[in-house]
C-alpha cells in the first residue's frame, strides 16, 4: 500500500512538472493550447504515457501530439532536472480519447433532453386540443 501511495504521489509530481515544462519551455507552435489530462507510469519507471487534450480541430490534435513527441526527450531532460528520482521514464504523448467521448456523451444527453421536452410539448398540445 505504501508503495502505491508513493507511486501516486510521483505520478502527480510528474504530471505537474510535465505540464509546467510544456507551458513554459516548449516553444513549438504546433503544440498550441494543450491540457495534460493524465499520466500512466510503468511500475519500473521506464515508460510513461502522457495523456493530452488540445483545443481546436482534430488536425490540431495530430500536429500537437507529433510536436510533443518530438520534444519528449527535451521534456524528459527538464523533468530529470526538476524531479530527483532514480529513473525518469521515457515519455510518449497520446490523445486523451476520454475528453472527446465525454463531449459526445454530453451532446447525446442534451439531444435526448431536447427530444423529451419536445415530446412533452406535443403531448400537452394534444391534451389541450382534445379538451377544447
Order of alpha helices (4+ residues) and beta strands (2+ residues): alpha-beta-beta-alpha-alpha-beta-alpha
